[in-house]
Amino acid sequence: MRNKLVLILLALCAHAGAQQQLLWPDGAPGAEKRHNEPEKVENTYVSNIHDPSLTVVRANPRHANGAAVVIVPGGGHRMLVWQNEGMVAAKSLNRVGVTAFVLKYRLARDQGSSYGIDTDAAADLRRAVRWVRAHAAEYGVDPHRLGVMGFSAGGELVSLVADNPEPAPPAKPDAIDRQSARPDFQVLVYPGPLGVPAKAVQNAPPAFIVAGSSDKCCMPPALALYQQLNGAGVSAELHLYADTDHAFNMGQRSERLSDVHWPDRLADWLSDGGWLIPHDGKAPQGVPAP
């Protein structure tokens, strides 16, 4: 329990001094009229997001290894579970030398929202991947070791971006739009059903998938996506934890040791895949470049 509290406190401190970067400084496409509108924060949940952004949580320079992950919190597309599925996840990745970028994306089911999940929200994640690649040198990260990690609704966005066809590029692309939006690896944490079955699974990046076996919402798509990826010859690892339901976050909401330690299994997978060591600006051996 003490370790859980320490991790949460570290996340809160990181948020206080974290650097936030707008993905579109002049307003997101189609949302320009709501540019600079304040977000709503209730407890640790964030809503009313009209300026998609990344909050940068750097790994300690003493052991930063150049790997990077865009984290996509869940919240049913109504709000973002900002601390438990955002900043806490970022600090967990920092411990293994990974620099994290926590995404605030437009919420399709927020009150009065006119946004779409597979359009606006997915576009925000694609833009986030491109943004990190365009600024890789600035943050000391390798553009060929960039993953995405999504929880629940955020996992849906990961699957829509990583495992499904990319829409046509914007009519007037900028320098960031010319970067690839395909992540090098994907991490799906009790992902929702949108995006599964995947429609471009043959070109999907390696995947780590975790869910609770008692999760009626999100265990079936986790298992189905794993079977699709495995059938297509894509490297994938699946963990389904017994007697575990939805929203165990980074393990801090469960008393089951297997749930508490699932982030260690993710660290093992990242290490085994070669994502935690430099490769002279190339993807690890055997992994196709984006």
Phi, psi and omega in degrees: 000320179301317180297323179296315181296320178298316181297319180294318178296320177299320180296318179296319178295319180298320181298322183299323183250012184287155180261126180252133182237126176288138179285329175231099185302334181259010180111143180290148179305126180086351181238019184301327182291341181253013177302134179073009175288133184297144173283162175253133179236120178235117190058246177245019181256138184244136177217187182054052182262119178235347176245088180304141185211167173240132171260120187272124178237098187284145169287153177301129182304336182294333179223013174299133185247003178094348176287150181220149179222131169272120182262132183241097181296155174269193182140020176067019184062016176255329179201175178248132174279079197293316183282299189292332181244012179231281186290324177295319177297321180298314181292327176297317178292324177303326183296336177254021172085011183264131173276132185250149177230107186270125188267131164257118184241162181291140190255113186288338183248012173294155182303125178076009184289146175244011183274160177247151181288308184279357177251282187292309183296315178296324178296325178296318179293318177300316179297323180296316179298315179297319182298315180297318178298319181293334182248020186302314183298324181298325183255007177067034180244159183268118181294350178257007174229055183245117179248173174233144184224117184234142178253127172054249177300325176294328175295327174299317180295321177301313181294320179298326182273319187272331190242004183230161184299146177274136179291171179299146180293160179297155183297326180235078182292147174258188184297325179291321180299338181279353174281158177286141177261001181277121178289158178280332175208162184226143177233120183243120183248113189034064184289143175290174189281342181296138181095352179235129003291143182286151184250359177219044188292334181297332181257012184286150176281165177307148188228143168243124184234134179220139178201170175268139182292343179264006183276099184293332179286310200239356170291316181302313178293328177297313180293318181296319180294318177302314181297321177297310181298314180298319179295333180270001180081016178272133179298125182211146178230134183235133174236119174244117187265130184297143174056032181239133181259202185283159167063049172272002174055226179268023179098350186284352180255012182231149174263359179279128183299323180297322178290317181300325186262007182298328176300334176292325177292325175295317178299320177300315182295317178299319179293313181299328181280355180082013185281345186262007178229148180294150178226039178055042177076016180239163175289155176305154184303134178089355180253122181293144178288152180291000000 
